[in-house]
Amino acid sequence: MSDKESFNSRKGMIFGFYAYMLVSAVNYFYYLSTESILFSPSYIFWSGLLAFFLFEFILNLRDKFIRKNIDN
């Protein structure tokens, strides 16, 4: 893994963490108002994990296209 990919992975981890926090906060406030949950725990888990991998993939893809255009 190159330094740029490692940097993008860290940015993806931060984005995934914020996704976890956002979905958890929405779920918590929904629970406070209705006393039933909006999202299942597995949905919360997979949403943060998916956000991490997608954001990292998009950043790496963007960097690859930028490098490709610079080389041409």
C-alpha positions in Angstrom: 0.0 0.0 0.0 1.4 3.3 -1.0 1.5 6.4 1.2 -1.3 8.0 -0.7 -3.5 4.8 -0.4 -2.7 4.7 3.3 -3.7 8.4 3.7 -6.9 7.7 1.8 -7.6 4.7 4.1 -7.3 7.0 7.1 -9.7 9.5 5.6 -12.1 6.6 4.9 -11.9 5.4 8.5 -12.7 8.9 9.7 -15.6 9.1 7.2 -16.9 5.7 8.3 -16.7 6.7 12.0 -18.8 9.8 11.3 -21.3 7.7 9.4 -21.6 5.4 12.4 -22.1 8.4 14.7 -24.7 10.0 12.4 -26.7 6.8 12.0 -26.5 6.0 15.7 -27.6 9.6 16.6 -30.5 9.4 14.3 -31.5 6.0 15.7 -31.1 7.3 19.3 -33.2 10.4 18.8 -35.9 8.4 17.0 -35.9 6.0 19.9 -36.3 8.9 22.4 -39.3 10.2 20.5 -41.1 7.0 19.6 -39.6 4.3 22.0 -38.9 2.0 19.0 -35.7 1.7 17.0 -35.4 2.9 13.5 -32.3 1.0 12.4 -31.2 -2.5 13.4 -27.7 -2.9 14.9 -26.6 -4.8 11.9 -27.7 -2.0 9.6 -25.7 0.5 11.7 -22.7 -1.8 11.5 -22.8 -2.3 7.8 -23.6 1.3 7.0 -20.4 2.5 8.6 -18.3 -0.3 7.1 -19.7 0.4 3.6 -19.1 4.1 4.0 -15.5 3.4 4.9 -14.8 1.1 1.9 -16.7 3.2 -0.6 -15.1 6.5 0.4 -11.6 4.9 0.3 -12.4 3.4 -3.1 -13.6 6.7 -4.5 -10.5 8.6 -3.2 -8.1 6.0 -4.6 -10.0 6.0 -7.9 -9.8 9.8 -8.1 -6.1 9.7 -7.4 -5.5 7.1 -10.1 -7.3 9.2 -12.7 -5.4 12.3 -11.6 -2.1 10.5 -12.0 -3.2 9.1 -15.3 -4.1 12.5 -16.7 -0.8 14.0 -15.4 1.2 11.3 -17.2 -0.5 12.0 -20.5 
